[in-house]
Amino acid sequence: MEQKMKAAFKTLEGTFELGEAKAPEITQPDWVIARVKVAGICGTDLRHWKIEEPELKCKIMGHELSGEVVEVGPAVTHVKPGDRVVIETLLGDDTCEWCNIQQYNICPNLYPVRMKTISQAFAQYVAGPCRKFYKLPDHVSFEEATLLDTFSVCMHAIQLSGIKINDKVVVIGAGCIGLGQLQLAKACGADVLITDKVASALNVAKDLGADEIVHTDTEDAHKKVMEFTGGRGADIVFECAGGSAMPVTLPQAVSFTRIGGKVVVVGGFEKDQKKIELDWAQMQKSEIKLILSASYSYWGIYPEMQMTLDLLAKGKLNAQKLITHSFALDDINQAFDTARKKEETGAIFVALKI
């Protein structure tokens, strides 16, 4: 095992610079070290792009990754050196009440713990507990596997939604999350309308089985939703755009929802986003349920990452359609620019070959 590794470090200005870091070590008997093969750039990463955040200066970022096991601790039995794996980067403190019942996605110390170890995808190696390393079938590529973090986020939101067969569903946003949400909703037997302002993403959505696509810059989305739902509104709306779009898309999601329906917020908020106006009186009178979904963990006895891996392996989820661009780690800044300028580039999932 090498002592040093190449890594991309966050700069004060919010871009990246390449350098060397100390390679991770086995610190517990049940830990694993993997050589990162592919990392992904997600919407959360883009919200930190070119933003001055002193607390992240010189940090290694990234939380979507797949790789190859290179070293295991003496207590590890389910993976071995040479195994191809997808790596879950949600790691809580293992001491709080939520971690005790496998709801580590809402652990109060989730972010500080995960960022010290396993949530460092933009580097050559990562280390963490063996339970976070899932063995890949031979026919699932590293690139496809890297999308499983995204699909797991969608899986958690699907579970929270209580979706039923024949539901009328609206997905706002046709990025990676929205396209994953679309596929899972279709797998559950729902009819799905999806909205976005990027035509290329909507074309992919149509290929993935969307019953209706709506370009919000050129079409009246509310009118289309009402036509799609027989005038009553959607049973469930998944808000999957997030970020700076949220002041527009969250009220829009409520307006698309039927009396007694549900809005599931999957897209992330900006950290200083505290004031978004909603028609609270109408929501209360209509008993519209607002459900906030955070990452993923277990659902009952099943890890949601394993659930989505099984669906991908069986061909019930399509990751390949979402992979639009690939860059070397040395070109990480170009990769981020490409991912950010999706209306120009047609980017959906941008992969980094580490």
Beta strands, then each sheet from edge to edge (+ up, - down):
strand 1: 4-10
strand 2: 16-22
strand 3: 31-41
strand 4: 65-72
strand 5: 84-87
strand 6: 125-129
strand 7: 133-135
strand 8: 168-172
strand 9: 191-196
strand 10: 212-215
strand 11: 234-239
strand 12: 257-265
strand 13: 289-292
strand 14: 298-299
strand 15: 302-303
strand 16: 323-328
strand 17: 349-353
sheet 1: 1+ 2-
sheet 2: 6+ 3- 4+ 5- 7+
sheet 3: 6+ 3- 17+ 16+
sheet 4: 10+ 9+ 8+ 11+ 12+ 13+
sheet 5: 14+ 15-
end
